[in-house]
Amino acid sequence: MATVIRLARYGAKKRPYYHIVVTDSRNARNSGNVLEVVGKYNPMLAKDSDSRVVLKIDEIKAWLAKGAQPSDRVYKFLAKAGLVKPKAVPVQTKKHLQSEKTQMKIKDKADKLAKIAEEKAAAEAAAKAAEEAPATEVAE
């Protein structure tokens, strides 16, 4: 029997509330066949709220000593509470970036816009200089 510590969803539609339960890994999420409820998690509360995650530390330590494996989300809760060592953050891949061809197109477009803005600024400066030059000559 593989024992796991995971979340079991309770609460109403669009108002989630979770119990942190110890159960057999083969059971369904909300089967009711839980060995023990070892905490509660309310994602609707503010992240800095003390009652957002409530853990029964002694019971969790006992189950971890017996070999229970926490789910990824529960592992994060336990790491934050200092019960387990935090996992190393994986290296971010470049899959979220655009392709090289698209990046080149974006760079070229930005360069063209910069060049146009430069030319416009130069033309405005020349026009301003032209306006000031006759004005000074007429004043003399």
C-alpha positions in Angstrom: 0.0 0.0 0.0 1.5 3.3 -1.1 0.5 6.0 1.3 0.3 9.6 0.1 -0.4 13.0 1.6 -2.5 15.0 -0.8 -5.3 17.5 -1.2 -9.0 16.5 -1.2 -11.3 19.1 -2.5 -14.3 20.3 -0.6 -16.3 23.5 -0.7 -18.8 24.8 -3.2 -18.6 25.5 -6.9 -16.0 28.2 -7.6 -15.3 28.4 -3.8 -12.6 25.7 -3.3 -11.5 24.5 0.1 -9.2 21.5 0.6 -8.4 19.1 3.3 -4.9 17.7 3.5 -5.4 14.0 3.9 -3.4 10.8 4.2 -4.7 8.1 2.0 -3.8 5.1 -0.2 -2.5 6.3 -3.6 -5.0 4.0 -5.4 -8.1 5.8 -3.8 -9.9 8.5 -5.7 -9.3 12.1 -4.7 -12.5 12.5 -2.7 -13.3 8.8 -2.1 -13.8 9.3 1.7 -11.4 6.5 2.4 -8.9 8.7 4.2 -6.6 7.4 6.9 -6.3 10.8 8.6 -7.0 14.5 7.9 -3.7 16.3 8.7 -4.5 19.9 7.7 -6.6 22.3 5.7 -5.9 24.7 2.8 -8.2 27.6 1.9 -6.9 29.2 -1.4 -9.5 31.9 -1.2 -7.7 33.6 1.7 -4.9 36.1 1.2 -1.4 34.6 0.7 -0.1 36.1 4.0 -3.0 34.9 6.1 -2.1 32.5 8.9 -5.3 30.4 8.3 -4.7 29.8 4.6 -2.7 26.6 5.3 -3.2 24.9 8.7 -1.1 21.8 9.3 -1.0 19.2 12.1 2.7 19.1 12.4 3.1 16.1 14.7 0.7 13.9 12.6 2.5 14.9 9.4 5.9 14.1 10.9 4.6 10.7 12.0 3.2 9.9 8.5 6.4 11.0 6.8 8.4 8.7 9.1 6.1 5.9 8.0 7.0 6.6 4.4 4.0 8.6 3.2 4.8 10.6 0.0 3.4 14.2 -0.2 2.0 15.5 -3.5 3.8 18.4 -5.2 1.5 21.1 -3.7 1.5 19.5 -0.3 5.3 19.3 -0.5 5.5 23.0 -1.1 3.4 23.6 2.1 5.6 21.3 4.1 8.8 22.9 2.8 7.4 26.3 3.8 6.6 25.0 7.2 10.2 23.6 7.5 9.2 19.9 7.7 11.0 18.9 4.5 13.9 20.3 2.4 12.7 22.6 -0.4 13.2 21.1 -3.9 15.6 22.8 -6.3 13.9 25.0 -8.8 14.2 23.5 -12.3 16.1 25.5 -15.0 13.7 27.5 -17.2 13.7 26.2 -20.7 13.4 28.4 -23.7 10.2 26.9 -25.0 8.3 30.0 -23.7 10.3 32.2 -26.0 9.4 33.0 -29.6 11.3 31.4 -32.5 14.5 33.0 -33.7 12.9 34.1 -36.9 10.1 35.9 -35.0 12.6 37.5 -32.7 14.6 38.8 -35.7 11.4 40.2 -37.2 10.6 42.0 -34.0 14.1 43.4 -33.7 14.0 44.6 -37.4 10.7 46.3 -36.8 12.0 48.0 -33.6 15.1 49.1 -35.5 12.9 50.6 -38.4 10.7 52.4 -35.8 13.8 53.8 -34.1 15.2 55.0 -37.4 11.9 56.7 -38.3 11.8 58.4 -34.9 15.4 59.5 -35.3 14.7 61.0 -38.8 11.5 62.7 -37.5 13.5 64.2 -34.6 16.2 65.4 -37.0 13.6 66.9 -39.3 11.8 68.7 -36.4 15.2 70.1 -35.2 16.0 71.3 -38.7 12.5 72.9 -39.0 12.9 74.6 -35.6 16.4 75.9 -36.6 14.9 77.2 -39.9 12.2 79.0 -38.0 14.6 80.6 -35.5 17.2 81.6 -38.2 14.9 84.0 -40.2 13.4 85.4 -37.0 16.9 86.5 -35.8 17.7 88.0 -39.2 14.4 90.0 -39.3 15.1 91.3 -35.9 18.4 92.8 -37.0 
